[in-house]
Amino acid sequence: MIFVWITSQPAGFLVEKMKRLLIDTDVGLDDIVAIAMLASNGKYVLEAFTTVNGLTPPLLGKDNLLRVLSFMNIKSCVVAGASFPVTKSSKKYSFPKQDVINASCLSFLKDILPQLLERNSQSPSVEDFLLKKVSKYPKKLTILCLGPLTNIALAVQKYGVDFTSKIGELIIIGGAISTPGNVFPNKFAEYNIYLDPEAANIVFQSGIPTTLVTLDACRLVPAKESFKKKVGTLTPQRRCAIVIQKTTLANEKDFKYFYDPLASAILVDPKIIKGVSNLEIRVDVAGKNRGRTAGLKNKNGISVVKKIDPQRFYNQLLDVLS
């Protein structure tokens, strides 16, 4: 596990008026867009980042993220988390090879990203780091989960209610309820859940206040070629917008929908949400149904986003770029 400080967030009363956000990410291309969208908005202090195995291994993801954050002048800290799922026998499952290569190389950003800063080899475990952060801001820290839920599940397992009771809210991108998944050939599962279904069950059953943004909602915001062309006509000035534009234009089916950016957009503008169901979520952990999410109506269940306002999302993304 690697722990790196860049610098501190903006000081003084401005920080006190902003909400605090920790982002857990596997640093895929759409993760980078999502992070840059939040960086462009004055609503959140990006308190910290943890990386998890998914589209990139956590150490490489940390390295890539540090370089992106440095370019965008994001002042935060980064901890590399779990390299394997909660059940290590599940480590044979992965994203498609080409998607992993594209996310790992970031060749489309090589002309702007600085060299990697020297690492500090001493670091706490990701579970200890997460507990420390939520304990510092009890009930006030929101955690945005953009990859498999391994890091959060490990903290739940290790610390139980001492951890879960201090989280303000989890915002999770993952799962498919009333729509097919994106894992071939069966298309029962969504990748973030598929890679560590045991972790997903632990988190969904933890009692943490949770909003789950599913493929049901994400499929309403496709990464259309027409939108990509519109993005290409703009001349962004801010560094976060430059990162968004370059990543969007470089997208060659790495993400067919704006998965993670939708979760960021909802954090900035909750009015994007047009339909929510309170569901108790269960995840299949084995066999051909591995990663499939099923929901039963339960007023005390988690909030599952199934409908959104697509134009409101696209407008927010264009506003960042222009």
Secondary structure, DSSP 8 states (H G I E B T S, - for coil): --EEE------THHHHTSEEEEEEE---HHHHHHHHHHHT-TTEEEEEEEE-SSSS-HHHHHHHHHHHHHHTT---EEEE--SS-SSGGGTT--S-HHHHHHHHH-GGGTTT-------------HHHHHHHHHHHSTTTEEEEE-S-SHHHHHHHHHHTHHHHTT--EEEEE---SSS--SSTTT----HHHHH-HHHHHHHHTS---EEEE-HHHHTTSB--HHHHHHHHT----SHHHHHHHHHHHH-SSS-SB-HHHHHHHHHH-GGGEEEEEEEEEEE--SGGGTT-EEEEE-TTSEEEEEEE-HHHHHHHHHHHH-
